């Protein structure tokens, strides 16, 4: 039997940051609690004033002047901005632009929504929800798009896991015969909006691989915070074959089924890599990472890290079911012929 934990039902919480005047925040916290049926978790509070400690039992993470740092250091899916005065409205525009750059949904609670619509600042979706006027802006995949994408992920992953089980058993035997150590490798990666999860792969390296990485960094063939080396001495004989045809990644159908990944999306990064990201790279974290990505099928052997990031952000900005379908279809010859694999 394959020693991978079975997919489990995991409760998904929407992590929300609330920004606003200290006196107004408790009212909106109560509304969120009443209307969202515990599906929302409030990450913390950001105030316009220099308030410290807690507001309505929620931790104050800082002021709006520290917003970018706060955004990058906490798990945040959505930002609620309470803006009742014109100076606050001006600050809200800056916050929305920062969230747009990183692919974070924003909801502006304000009486200025009519002015926003008239200026045509965004392709806004305006509704009266939660009993309050909200200007909602989602720079990533829409909720409906995410639901359809998730349904496709579940169906195709189940089919793939059923069909590939005999191959998985054979791969485990080959890995065991080739080198000592477990056949399945686990590693922490960064998912949607900074969520950490354990990724599954077939082991392609010797057990001493992690200790040897530091001495090989100077040989990396990709610029930026990632490490890739074509003739990496840590890779086993069987590992070279698994990597050539990307078979080592196929266990990630389990991650897809668990809801941590998607079939198509930016490849999941290591936490150490994300720590070195420029702010505009972080938009690739606004969607679930994927087994296959646009960069892999277009420029799998390209060495430009920023080119890779631009490809991922293009995917986020232009996502459609058709784009996912074309990436999956184009992945077939890329995998069969081992195009540019490392």
Secondary structure, DSSP 4 states (H G I P E B T S, - for coil): ---SPPP------EEEEEEE-HHHHHHHHHHHHHHSTT-EEEEEEEESS---SEETTEEEEEEGGGHHHHHHHS--SEEEEE--SHHHHHHHHHHHHHHHHHT-EEEEESTTHHHHHHHT-S--EEEEETTEEEEEE--S--HHHHHHHHHHHHHHHHHHHHHHHHHHHHHHHHHHHHSSS-SEEEEEEE-GGG-EEEEEEE--B-TTHHHHHHHHGGG-SS-SS----TT-TTB-HHHHHHHHTTGGGGGGHHHHHTTSEEEESSPPBPHHHHTT--GGGGGGGGS-EEEE-HHHHH-TT---HHHHHHHHHHHHHT--HHHHHHHHHHHHHHHHTTTT--
